[in-house]
């Protein structure tokens, strides 16, 4: 069996402001650093074999905090783990989009990556991990939409809404033979953080 733990990066100021982050290299804020430290503390009591992260700053900072506490070296920072590319709306909030393109802004081609593209690269990454690290326990730091859509594709969940995991949450999936199953979904029990 292969185990994969998806960890969403810690909080950023753009998360709080509800700005489209996409491929922007935003740093963790103070809360995000505390969240990453809390994840690291939780994972330090567990055994993991290999560690990957998105190459975007908020994910790499989260991964580096985890690696320093758990002593698990980061194998690679991967572009395929990046968040959805937000194209022309990157850095904007809903109000900005309405002012610039109107209430129907979603109907325009604003050069955003498609959901299907995110799903394909997420599943491709997971398949590569299963092939290269069978019977291993793998940590992966990624992004909310990317994690949710990868899971949606793996579990063939075609419902319209698929909840993004919370910042610094842990979701663990397991592959036995051909089937995937959840062991933990969007766990935040480690995040008892006071600002």
Secondary structure, 3 states (H helix, E strand, C coil): CEEEEEEECCCCHHHHHCCCCCCCCCCCCHHHHHHHHHHHHHHCCCCCCEEEEECCHHHHHHHHHHHHHHCCCCCEEEHHHCCCCCHHHCCCCHHHHHHHHCCCHHHCCCCCCCHHHHHHHHHHHHHHHHHHCCCCEEEEEECHHHHHHHHHHHCCCCCCCCCCCCCCCEEEEEEECCEEEEEEEEECCCCCCCC
